[in-house]
């Protein structure tokens, strides 16, 4: 039986022909967990800086990258302004942080316009505790890199 959360991620990524990849560049942020994800479709590429404290982006797994994008899109939506966003990520008020915030805001607007709501299939608690769908996604990502 297919996990409905994984099926939702697959349906979303496949129906929009989205390719997600870790962008191998320095984010410029003073945060080792900051990672840039390149979101590509037929119209072009968008860049989203995410905060990956558990190292999930290293797997390159499209499901985990999609969840990381979903989490950051939620953070951007919840933040009333730059200060709220940077505090949520424990960042200084640097130019690099402001640049990342503004880029993430533009990316969020473009994604919403082009694709509607991004799938949100993993609760914050499951993500932090490595439980439920988060655990399943991580296990599948490990298996795919081992085999």
DSSP file (Angstrom, degrees, kcal/mol; ACC not computed):
  #  RESIDUE AA STRUCTURE BP1 BP2  ACC     N-H-->O    O-->H-N    N-H-->O    O-->H-N    TCO  KAPPA ALPHA  PHI   PSI    X-CA   Y-CA   Z-CA
    1    1 A X              0   0    0      0, 0.0     2,-0.3     0, 0.0     3,-0.0   0.000 360.0 360.0 360.0 132.8    0.0    0.0    0.0
    2    2 A X        -     0   0    0      1,-0.1     2,-0.3     2,-0.0     3,-0.0  -0.553 360.0-112.5 -78.9 138.0    1.3    3.4   -1.0
    3    3 A X     >  -     0   0    0     -2,-0.3     4,-2.5     1,-0.2     5,-0.2  -0.564  22.1-140.5 -67.7 125.7    1.8    6.0    1.7
    4    4 A X  H  > S+     0   0    0     -2,-0.3     4,-2.1     1,-0.2    -1,-0.2   0.825 100.1  53.9 -62.6 -31.2   -0.8    8.8    0.9
    5    5 A X  H  > S+     0   0    0      2,-0.2     4,-2.1     1,-0.2    -1,-0.2   0.911 110.5  45.5 -68.5 -41.6    1.6   11.5    1.9
    6    6 A X  H  > S+     0   0    0      2,-0.2     4,-2.8     1,-0.2    -2,-0.2   0.900 111.8  52.5 -67.7 -40.0    4.3   10.2   -0.5
    7    7 A X  H  X S+     0   0    0     -4,-2.5     4,-2.8     1,-0.2    -2,-0.2   0.891 108.0  51.8 -61.5 -38.9    1.6    9.8   -3.2
    8    8 A X  H  X S+     0   0    0     -4,-2.1     4,-2.3     2,-0.2    -2,-0.2   0.916 111.0  47.1 -64.0 -42.8    0.6   13.5   -2.6
    9    9 A X  H  X S+     0   0    0     -4,-2.1     4,-2.8     2,-0.2     5,-0.3   0.937 113.7  47.9 -62.8 -46.9    4.2   14.6   -3.0
   10   10 A X  H  X S+     0   0    0     -4,-2.8     4,-3.0     1,-0.2     5,-0.3   0.926 111.8  49.8 -59.9 -46.0    4.7   12.5   -6.1
   11   11 A X  H  X S+     0   0    0     -4,-2.8     4,-2.7     2,-0.2     5,-0.2   0.920 113.4  46.4 -59.6 -44.6    1.4   13.8   -7.6
   12   12 A X  H  X S+     0   0    0     -4,-2.3     4,-1.4     2,-0.2    -2,-0.2   0.954 116.9  42.1 -63.6 -51.1    2.4   17.4   -7.0
   13   13 A X  H  <>S+     0   0    0     -4,-2.8     5,-2.6     1,-0.2     4,-0.3   0.915 119.8  43.6 -64.3 -43.4    5.9   17.1   -8.3
   14   14 A X  H ><5S+     0   0    0     -4,-3.0     3,-1.1    -5,-0.3    -2,-0.2   0.910 110.3  53.3 -70.4 -42.7    4.9   15.0  -11.3
   15   15 A X  H 3<5S+     0   0    0     -4,-2.7    -1,-0.2    -5,-0.3    -2,-0.2   0.794 118.3  37.5 -66.2 -26.0    1.8   17.0  -12.3
   16   16 A X  T 3<5S-     0   0    0     -4,-1.4    26,-0.3    -5,-0.2    -1,-0.3   0.347 106.3-126.7-103.3   4.4    3.9   20.2  -12.4
   17   17 A X  T < 5 +     0   0    0     -3,-1.1     2,-0.4    -4,-0.3    -3,-0.2   0.900  48.3 172.4  50.3  45.9    7.0   18.6  -13.8
   18   18 A X      < -     0   0    0     -5,-2.6     2,-0.5    -6,-0.2    23,-0.2  -0.679  22.4-165.0 -90.2 137.9    9.1   20.0  -10.9
   19   19 A X  E     -A   40   0A   0     21,-2.5    21,-2.9    -2,-0.4     2,-0.4  -0.990   6.4-163.5-119.3 128.1   12.7   19.0  -10.4
   20   20 A X  E     +A   39   0A   0     -2,-0.5     2,-0.3    19,-0.2    19,-0.2  -0.933  16.0 164.2-114.0 134.0   14.2   19.9   -7.0
   21   21 A X  E     -A   38   0A   0     17,-1.9    17,-3.5    -2,-0.4     2,-0.4  -0.998  41.5-106.7-148.1 148.1   17.9   19.9   -6.4
   22   22 A X  E     -A   37   0A   0     -2,-0.3     2,-0.6    15,-0.2    15,-0.3  -0.616  35.4-134.0 -73.5 129.4   20.4   21.2   -3.9
   23   23 A X  E     -A   36   0A   0     13,-3.3     2,-2.4    -2,-0.4    13,-0.5  -0.768  10.5-138.3 -87.9 119.9   22.2   24.2   -5.3
   24   24 A X        +     0   0    0     -2,-0.6     2,-0.3    11,-0.1    -1,-0.1  -0.309  64.1 107.0 -80.6  60.7   25.9   23.9   -4.6
   25   25 A X  S    S-     0   0    0     -2,-2.4     2,-0.4    11,-0.1    11,-0.3  -0.900  76.8 -98.6-130.9 162.7   26.5   27.5   -3.7
   26   26 A X        -     0   0    0     -2,-0.3     9,-0.1     1,-0.1    -2,-0.0  -0.679  23.3-149.8 -79.1 128.3   27.2   29.4   -0.5
   27   27 A X        -     0   0    0     -2,-0.4    -1,-0.1     7,-0.3     3,-0.1   0.714  29.0-129.3 -71.2 -19.6   24.0   31.0    0.8
   28   28 A X        +     0   0    0      1,-0.3     2,-0.2     6,-0.1    68,-0.2   0.405  67.8 126.4  83.3  -3.1   26.1   33.8    2.4
   29   29 A X  S    S-     0   0    0      2,-0.2     2,-1.6    67,-0.1    -1,-0.3  -0.614  70.4-124.9 -90.1 148.6   24.3   33.3    5.7
   30   30 A X  S    S+     0   0    0     -2,-0.2     2,-0.3    -3,-0.1    62,-0.1  -0.414  83.0  97.7 -86.7  59.7   26.0   32.7    8.9
   31   31 A X    >   -     0   0    0     -2,-1.6     3,-1.7     3,-0.1    -2,-0.2  -0.896  61.8-154.8-150.5 114.1   24.1   29.4    9.4
   32   32 A X  T 3  S+     0   0    0     -2,-0.3    -1,-0.1     1,-0.3    20,-0.1   0.693  96.0  59.9 -65.9 -16.2   25.5   26.0    8.6
   33   33 A X  T 3  S+     0   0    0     18,-0.1    19,-3.1     2,-0.0     2,-0.3   0.552  77.9 109.7 -87.3  -7.6   22.0   24.6    8.1
   34   34 A X  E <   + B   0  51A   0     -3,-1.7     2,-0.4    17,-0.2    -7,-0.3  -0.552  44.1 172.2 -74.3 127.7   21.1   27.1    5.4
   35   35 A X  E     - B   0  50A   0     15,-2.6    15,-3.3    -2,-0.3     2,-0.5  -0.993  27.6-133.2-136.5 139.2   20.8   25.3    2.0
   36   36 A X  E     -AB  23  49A   0    -13,-0.5   -13,-3.3    -2,-0.4     2,-0.5  -0.828  18.0-161.4 -94.8 131.1   19.6   26.6   -1.4
   37   37 A X  E     -AB  22  48A   0     11,-2.9    11,-2.3    -2,-0.5     2,-0.6  -0.946  10.1-143.5-111.3 131.2   17.2   24.4   -3.3
   38   38 A X  E     -AB  21  47A   0    -17,-3.5   -17,-1.9    -2,-0.5     2,-0.6  -0.837  11.3-161.2 -93.6 124.1   16.7   25.0   -7.0
   39   39 A X  E     -AB  20  46A   0      7,-3.2     7,-2.2    -2,-0.6     2,-0.4  -0.932  17.0-175.3-109.1 112.9   13.1   24.5   -8.1
   40   40 A X  E     +AB  19  45A   0    -21,-2.9   -21,-2.5    -2,-0.6     2,-0.3  -0.883  15.9 150.4-118.7 140.9   13.0   23.9  -11.8
   41   41 A X  E >   - B   0  44A   0      3,-2.3     3,-1.5    -2,-0.4   -23,-0.1  -0.830  64.6 -74.7-145.4-172.6   10.1   23.5  -14.3
   42   42 A X  T 3  S+     0   0    0    -26,-0.3     3,-0.1     1,-0.3   -25,-0.1   0.766 128.0  57.0 -61.5 -24.9    9.6   24.3  -18.0
   43   43 A X  T 3  S-     0   0    0      1,-0.3     2,-0.3     0, 0.0    -1,-0.3   0.647 118.9 -93.8 -82.1 -15.3    9.3   28.0  -17.2
   44   44 A X  E <   -B   41   0A   0     -3,-1.5    -3,-2.3     2,-0.0     2,-0.4  -0.955  50.7 -44.4 139.9-159.1   12.7   28.2  -15.5
   45   45 A X  E     -B   40   0A   0     -2,-0.3     2,-0.3    -5,-0.2    -5,-0.2  -0.881  34.2-171.1-119.5 144.5   14.4   28.0  -12.1
   46   46 A X  E     -B   39   0A   0     -7,-2.2    -7,-3.2    -2,-0.4     2,-0.4  -0.947  15.1-142.1-127.1 152.5   13.6   29.5   -8.7
   47   47 A X  E     -B   38   0A   0     -2,-0.3     2,-0.4    -9,-0.2    -9,-0.2  -0.956  15.6-177.1-119.9 134.4   15.9   29.4   -5.7
   48   48 A X  E     -B   37   0A   0    -11,-2.3   -11,-2.9    -2,-0.4     2,-0.6  -0.995  19.2-142.3-131.3 126.1   14.7   29.0   -2.1
   49   49 A X  E     -B   36   0A   0     -2,-0.4     2,-0.2    51,-0.3   -13,-0.2  -0.793  28.0-178.8 -88.0 123.7   16.9   29.1    0.9
   50   50 A X  E     -B   35   0A   0    -15,-3.3   -15,-2.6    -2,-0.6     2,-0.6  -0.718  28.1-124.5-116.7 168.0   15.8   26.5    3.5
   51   51 A X  E     -B   34   0A   0     -2,-0.2     2,-0.8    17,-0.2   -17,-0.2  -0.939  25.0-175.9-121.3 109.3   17.1   25.6    6.9
   52   52 A X    >   +     0   0    0    -19,-3.1     3,-1.2    -2,-0.6     5,-0.1  -0.699  13.6 165.0-111.8  76.0   18.0   21.9    7.1
   53   53 A X  T 3  S+     0   0    0     -2,-0.8    -1,-0.2     1,-0.2   -19,-0.1   0.680  77.9  50.7 -69.9 -16.3   19.1   21.2   10.7
   54   54 A X  T 3  S-     0   0    0     -3,-0.1    -1,-0.2   -21,-0.1    -2,-0.1   0.408 108.6-117.6-102.8   1.9   18.8   17.4   10.2
   55   55 A X    X   +     0   0    0     -3,-1.2     3,-0.8   -22,-0.1     4,-0.3   0.712  66.3 140.9  74.9  20.6   20.8   17.1    7.0
   56   56 A X  G >   +     0   0    0      1,-0.2     3,-1.3     2,-0.2     5,-0.5   0.799  61.7  65.4 -67.7 -28.8   18.0   15.8    4.9
   57   57 A X  G >  S+     0   0    0      1,-0.3     3,-1.5     2,-0.2    -1,-0.2   0.809  86.8  71.4 -64.9 -28.2   19.0   17.9    1.8
   58   58 A X  G <  S+     0   0    0     -3,-0.8    -1,-0.3     1,-0.3    -2,-0.2   0.767  89.5  61.8 -59.6 -24.8   22.3   15.9    1.6
   59   59 A X  G <  S-     0   0    0     -3,-1.3    -1,-0.3    -4,-0.3    -2,-0.2   0.789  94.6-143.4 -71.3 -25.8   20.3   12.9    0.4
   60   60 A X    <   +     0   0    0     -3,-1.5     2,-0.2    -4,-0.4    -3,-0.1   0.552  42.1 159.7  72.4   6.2   19.1   14.8   -2.7
   61   61 A X     >  -     0   0    0     -5,-0.5     4,-2.6     1,-0.1    -1,-0.3  -0.450  40.8-142.8 -67.8 126.7   15.7   13.0   -2.2
   62   62 A X  H  > S+     0   0    0     -2,-0.2     4,-1.9     1,-0.2    -1,-0.1   0.816  98.5  53.0 -63.6 -31.8   13.0   14.9   -4.0
   63   63 A X  H  > S+     0   0    0      2,-0.2     4,-2.1     1,-0.2    -1,-0.2   0.939 111.6  44.5 -69.0 -45.6   10.4   14.1   -1.3
   64   64 A X  H  > S+     0   0    0      1,-0.2     4,-2.5     2,-0.2    -2,-0.2   0.894 113.4  51.1 -65.8 -39.1   12.6   15.4    1.5
   65   65 A X  H  X S+     0   0    0     -4,-2.6     4,-2.2     1,-0.2    -1,-0.2   0.890 109.1  51.9 -63.8 -37.8   13.5   18.5   -0.6
   66   66 A X  H  X S+     0   0    0     -4,-1.9     4,-2.4    -5,-0.2    -2,-0.2   0.903 109.9  48.5 -64.7 -41.4    9.8   19.1   -1.2
   67   67 A X  H  X S+     0   0    0     -4,-2.1     4,-2.6     2,-0.2    -2,-0.2   0.909 109.7  52.1 -66.1 -41.5    9.1   18.9    2.5
   68   68 A X  H  X S+     0   0    0     -4,-2.5     4,-2.1     1,-0.2   -17,-0.2   0.906 110.8  48.6 -60.1 -40.9   12.0   21.4    3.3
   69   69 A X  H  X S+     0   0    0     -4,-2.2     4,-2.8     2,-0.2     5,-0.2   0.927 110.0  51.8 -63.1 -44.6   10.5   23.7    0.7
   70   70 A X  H  X S+     0   0    0     -4,-2.4     4,-2.0     1,-0.2    -2,-0.2   0.906 109.1  50.4 -58.9 -43.2    7.1   23.4    2.3
   71   71 A X  H  X S+     0   0    0     -4,-2.6     4,-2.1     1,-0.2    -1,-0.2   0.927 113.0  45.0 -62.8 -44.8    8.5   24.2    5.7
   72   72 A X  H  X S+     0   0    0     -4,-2.1     4,-2.7     2,-0.2     5,-0.2   0.895 109.9  54.2 -69.1 -38.3   10.3   27.3    4.5
   73   73 A X  H  X S+     0   0    0     -4,-2.8     4,-2.2     1,-0.2    -1,-0.2   0.882 109.5  50.0 -61.1 -36.2    7.3   28.5    2.5
   74   74 A X  H  X S+     0   0    0     -4,-2.0     4,-2.4    -5,-0.2    -2,-0.2   0.896 109.1  50.9 -66.5 -41.0    5.3   28.2    5.7
   75   75 A X  H  X S+     0   0    0     -4,-2.1     4,-1.7     2,-0.2    -2,-0.2   0.919 111.5  47.7 -62.2 -43.5    7.9   30.2    7.6
   76   76 A X  H  < S+     0   0    0     -4,-2.7    -2,-0.2     1,-0.2    -1,-0.2   0.915 112.9  48.5 -64.1 -42.6    7.8   32.9    5.0
   77   77 A X  H  < S+     0   0    0     -4,-2.2    -1,-0.2    -5,-0.2    -2,-0.2   0.878 113.1  47.7 -65.4 -37.4    4.0   33.0    5.1
   78   78 A X  H  < S+     0   0    0     -4,-2.4     2,-0.4    -5,-0.1    -1,-0.2   0.769  92.8  90.7 -75.8 -25.9    3.9   33.1    8.9
   79   79 A X     <  -     0   0    0     -4,-1.7     3,-0.1    -5,-0.2     4,-0.0  -0.561  61.5-158.7 -76.5 127.3    6.4   35.9    9.2
   80   80 A X  S    S-     0   0    0     -2,-0.4     2,-0.3     1,-0.1    -1,-0.2   0.738  73.0 -15.7 -76.7 -20.8    4.9   39.3    9.2
   81   81 A X  S  > S-     0   0    0      1,-0.1     4,-2.1    -3,-0.0     5,-0.2  -0.949  84.2 -74.4-164.9-178.3    8.2   40.9    8.1
   82   82 A X  H  > S+     0   0    0     -2,-0.3     4,-3.0     1,-0.2     5,-0.3   0.899 123.9  54.6 -56.6 -44.8   11.9   40.4    7.8
   83   83 A X  H  > S+     0   0    0      1,-0.2     4,-2.2     2,-0.2    -1,-0.2   0.914 109.1  47.0 -59.6 -43.9   12.5   40.7   11.5
   84   84 A X  H  > S+     0   0    0      2,-0.2     4,-2.0     1,-0.2    -1,-0.2   0.914 114.4  48.0 -63.5 -42.3   10.0   38.0   12.4
   85   85 A X  H  X S+     0   0    0     -4,-2.1     4,-1.3     2,-0.2    -2,-0.2   0.942 112.6  46.7 -64.6 -48.4   11.5   35.7    9.7
   86   86 A X  H  <>S+     0   0    0     -4,-3.0     5,-3.2     1,-0.2    -1,-0.2   0.869 112.3  50.9 -65.4 -35.4   15.1   36.2   10.7
   87   87 A X  H ><5S+     0   0    0     -4,-2.2     3,-1.2    -5,-0.3    -1,-0.2   0.884 105.2  56.3 -67.7 -37.7   14.3   35.7   14.4
   88   88 A X  H 3<5S+     0   0    0     -4,-2.0    -1,-0.2     1,-0.3    -2,-0.2   0.821 115.5  38.7 -61.4 -30.0   12.5   32.5   13.6
   89   89 A X  T 3<5S-     0   0    0     -4,-1.3    -1,-0.3    -5,-0.1    -2,-0.2   0.299 112.8-119.0-102.4   7.9   15.7   31.3   11.9
   90   90 A X  T < 5 +     0   0    0     -3,-1.2     2,-0.3     1,-0.2    -3,-0.2   0.900  61.8 151.5  56.0  45.4   18.0   32.8   14.6
   91   91 A X      < -     0   0    0     -5,-3.2    -1,-0.2    -6,-0.1     2,-0.1  -0.778  46.6-118.4-106.5 150.4   19.7   35.0   12.0
   92   92 A X        -     0   0    0     -2,-0.3     2,-1.8     1,-0.1     5,-0.1  -0.366  39.3 -99.5 -73.6 164.8   21.4   38.4   12.5
   93   93 A X  S    S+     0   0    0     -2,-0.1     2,-0.1     4,-0.1    -1,-0.1  -0.360  72.1 150.2 -83.5  57.5   19.9   41.4   10.6
   94   94 A X     >  -     0   0    0     -2,-1.8     4,-2.3     1,-0.1     5,-0.2  -0.381  62.5-112.2 -88.2 166.3   22.6   41.1    7.9
   95   95 A X  H  > S+     0   0    0      2,-0.2     4,-2.7     1,-0.2     5,-0.2   0.892 119.2  54.5 -62.9 -39.7   22.5   42.0    4.2
   96   96 A X  H  > S+     0   0    0      2,-0.2     4,-2.4     1,-0.2    -1,-0.2   0.903 108.8  48.0 -61.9 -41.0   22.7   38.2    3.3
   97   97 A X  H  > S+     0   0    0      2,-0.2     4,-2.7     1,-0.2    -2,-0.2   0.928 112.2  48.3 -65.9 -44.4   19.7   37.5    5.6
   98   98 A X  H  X S+     0   0    0     -4,-2.3     4,-2.7     1,-0.2     5,-0.2   0.906 111.7  50.6 -62.3 -40.7   17.7   40.3    4.1
   99   99 A X  H  X S+     0   0    0     -4,-2.7     4,-2.5     2,-0.2    -2,-0.2   0.923 111.6  47.4 -62.5 -44.9   18.6   39.1    0.6
  100  100 A X  H  X S+     0   0    0     -4,-2.4     4,-2.9     2,-0.2   -51,-0.3   0.919 112.8  49.5 -62.8 -43.7   17.6   35.5    1.4
  101  101 A X  H  X S+     0   0    0     -4,-2.7     4,-2.5     2,-0.2    -2,-0.2   0.941 112.4  46.1 -60.7 -49.0   14.3   36.7    2.9
  102  102 A X  H  X S+     0   0    0     -4,-2.7     4,-2.3     2,-0.2    -1,-0.2   0.902 114.3  48.2 -63.7 -40.8   13.4   38.9   -0.1
  103  103 A X  H  X S+     0   0    0     -4,-2.5     4,-2.9    -5,-0.2    -1,-0.2   0.923 111.7  49.9 -64.6 -43.2   14.3   36.1   -2.5
  104  104 A X  H  X S+     0   0    0     -4,-2.9     4,-2.7     1,-0.2    -2,-0.2   0.885 109.5  52.1 -63.4 -37.4   12.3   33.6   -0.5
  105  105 A X  H  X S+     0   0    0     -4,-2.5     4,-2.2     2,-0.2    -1,-0.2   0.934 112.0  45.0 -62.3 -46.6    9.3   36.0   -0.5
  106  106 A X  H  X S+     0   0    0     -4,-2.3     4,-2.4     2,-0.2    -2,-0.2   0.916 113.9  49.8 -63.4 -43.3    9.5   36.4   -4.3
  107  107 A X  H  X S+     0   0    0     -4,-2.9     4,-2.8     1,-0.2     5,-0.2   0.923 109.4  51.7 -62.1 -44.0    9.9   32.7   -4.8
  108  108 A X  H  X S+     0   0    0     -4,-2.7     4,-2.5     1,-0.2    -1,-0.2   0.928 110.4  48.2 -58.2 -46.8    6.9   32.0   -2.5
  109  109 A X  H  X S+     0   0    0     -4,-2.2     4,-2.3     1,-0.2    -1,-0.2   0.910 113.3  47.5 -61.9 -43.6    4.7   34.4   -4.5
  110  110 A X  H  X S+     0   0    0     -4,-2.4     4,-2.6     2,-0.2     5,-0.2   0.919 112.2  49.3 -64.7 -43.9    5.8   32.9   -7.8
  111  111 A X  H  X>S+     0   0    0     -4,-2.8     4,-3.1     2,-0.2     5,-0.6   0.915 111.8  48.4 -63.1 -43.2    5.2   29.3   -6.6
  112  112 A X  H  X5S+     0   0    0     -4,-2.5     4,-1.4    -5,-0.2    -1,-0.2   0.916 113.7  47.4 -63.0 -42.7    1.7   30.2   -5.3
  113  113 A X  H  <5S+     0   0    0     -4,-2.3    -2,-0.2    -5,-0.2    -1,-0.2   0.906 121.8  35.2 -63.3 -42.1    0.8   31.9   -8.5
  114  114 A X  H  <5S+     0   0    0     -4,-2.6    -2,-0.2    -5,-0.2    -3,-0.2   0.843 136.1  13.8 -83.9 -35.4    2.1   29.0  -10.7
  115  115 A X  H  <5S-     0   0    0     -4,-3.1    -3,-0.2     1,-0.3    -2,-0.2   0.476  87.5-138.2-124.9  -5.0    1.2   26.0   -8.6
  116  116 A X     << +     0   0    0     -4,-1.4    -1,-0.3    -5,-0.6     2,-0.2  -0.477  69.0   8.3  75.3-151.5   -1.2   26.9   -5.9
  117  117 A X  S    S-     0   0    0     -2,-0.1     2,-0.3     1,-0.1     3,-0.0  -0.410  73.7-131.2 -69.0 133.1   -0.7   25.5   -2.4
  118  118 A X        -     0   0    0     -2,-0.2    -1,-0.1     1,-0.1     2,-0.0  -0.647  38.3 -96.0 -79.6 139.2    2.5   23.5   -1.9
  119  119 A X        -     0   0    0     -2,-0.3     2,-0.5  -111,-0.1   -49,-0.1  -0.327  33.8-166.1 -63.4 135.5    1.9   20.2   -0.2
  120  120 A X        +     0   0    0      1,-0.1    -1,-0.1   -50,-0.1   -53,-0.1  -0.857  28.1 148.3-121.2  91.8    2.3   20.2    3.6
  121  121 A X        +     0   0    0     -2,-0.5     2,-0.5     1,-0.1    12,-0.2   0.461  51.0  65.2-110.7  -3.6    2.4   16.5    4.5
  122  122 A X  S    S-     0   0    0     11,-0.1    -1,-0.1   -55,-0.1     2,-0.1  -0.979  73.5-135.2-126.1 124.9    4.7   16.3    7.6
  123  123 A X     >  -     0   0    0     -2,-0.5     4,-2.2     1,-0.1     5,-0.2  -0.369  24.1-117.4 -70.4 155.3    3.9   18.0   10.9
  124  124 A X  H  > S+     0   0    0      1,-0.2     4,-2.5     2,-0.2     5,-0.2   0.894 115.9  52.5 -59.2 -39.9    6.6   19.9   12.6
  125  125 A X  H  > S+     0   0    0      1,-0.2     4,-2.6     2,-0.2    -1,-0.2   0.931 109.0  47.9 -64.8 -45.8    6.5   17.5   15.5
  126  126 A X  H  >>S+     0   0    0      1,-0.2     5,-2.3     2,-0.2     4,-0.9   0.888 112.0  51.9 -60.9 -38.1    6.9   14.4   13.3
  127  127 A X  H  <5S+     0   0    0     -4,-2.2     3,-0.5     3,-0.2    -2,-0.2   0.939 113.7  42.5 -62.5 -47.4    9.8   16.2   11.5
  128  128 A X  H  <5S+     0   0    0     -4,-2.5    -2,-0.2     1,-0.2    -1,-0.2   0.865 120.5  41.2 -68.8 -37.2   11.6   17.0   14.8
  129  129 A X  H  <5S-     0   0    0     -4,-2.6    -1,-0.2    -5,-0.2    -2,-0.2   0.466 105.1-124.5 -90.0  -1.8   10.9   13.5   16.4
  130  130 A X  T  <5 +     0   0    0     -4,-0.9     2,-0.2    -3,-0.5    -3,-0.2   0.961  66.0 136.9  53.0  54.0   11.7   11.6   13.1
  131  131 A X    >>< -     0   0    0     -5,-2.3     3,-1.2    -6,-0.1     4,-1.1  -0.747  48.6  -4.1-123.0 168.9    8.2   10.0   13.4
  132  132 A X  H 3> S-     0   0    0      1,-0.3     4,-2.1    -2,-0.2     5,-0.1  -0.140 129.9  -2.7  53.6-132.3    5.4    9.2   11.0
  133  133 A X  H 3> S+     0   0    0      1,-0.2     4,-2.9     2,-0.2    -1,-0.3   0.847 133.2  58.6 -63.0 -36.0    5.8   10.4    7.5
  134  134 A X  H <> S+     0   0    0     -3,-1.2     4,-2.4     1,-0.2    -1,-0.2   0.937 108.2  45.9 -59.1 -46.2    9.1   12.1    8.3
  135  135 A X  H  X S+     0   0    0     -4,-1.1     4,-2.6     2,-0.2    -2,-0.2   0.921 112.8  50.2 -63.4 -43.7   10.6    8.8    9.4
  136  136 A X  H  X S+     0   0    0     -4,-2.1     4,-2.5     1,-0.2    -2,-0.2   0.930 111.3  48.3 -60.5 -46.2    9.2    7.0    6.4
  137  137 A X  H  X S+     0   0    0     -4,-2.9     4,-2.3     1,-0.2    -1,-0.2   0.915 112.8  48.0 -61.7 -43.7   10.7    9.6    4.0
  138  138 A X  H  X S+     0   0    0     -4,-2.4     4,-2.3    -5,-0.2    -1,-0.2   0.894 111.4  50.3 -65.6 -39.7   14.1    9.4    5.7
  139  139 A X  H  X S+     0   0    0     -4,-2.6     4,-2.4     2,-0.2    -2,-0.2   0.923 111.9  47.5 -63.3 -44.1   14.1    5.7    5.6
  140  140 A X  H  X S+     0   0    0     -4,-2.5     4,-2.2     1,-0.2    -2,-0.2   0.886 110.8  52.1 -65.0 -38.6   13.2    5.6    1.9
  141  141 A X  H  X S+     0   0    0     -4,-2.3     4,-1.4     2,-0.2    -1,-0.2   0.907 110.3  48.2 -64.1 -41.4   15.9    8.2    1.1
  142  142 A X  H  X S+     0   0    0     -4,-2.3     4,-1.7     1,-0.2    -2,-0.2   0.922 111.0  50.9 -63.9 -43.9   18.6    6.1    3.0
  143  143 A X  H  X S+     0   0    0     -4,-2.4     4,-2.4     1,-0.2    -2,-0.2   0.899 108.6  51.6 -60.6 -41.0   17.5    3.0    1.1
  144  144 A X  H  < S+     0   0    0     -4,-2.2    -1,-0.2     1,-0.2    -2,-0.2   0.811 111.7  46.1 -70.0 -28.5   17.7    4.7   -2.3
  145  145 A X  H  < S+     0   0    0     -4,-1.4    -1,-0.2    -3,-0.2    -2,-0.2   0.743 116.2  46.2 -83.4 -23.1   21.3    6.0   -1.6
  146  146 A X  H  <        0   0    0     -4,-1.7    -2,-0.2    -5,-0.2    -3,-0.2   0.834 360.0 360.0 -83.0 -34.9   22.4    2.6   -0.3
  147  147 A X     <        0   0    0     -4,-2.4    -2,-0.2    -5,-0.2    -3,-0.1   0.443 360.0 360.0-101.3 360.0   20.9    0.5   -3.0
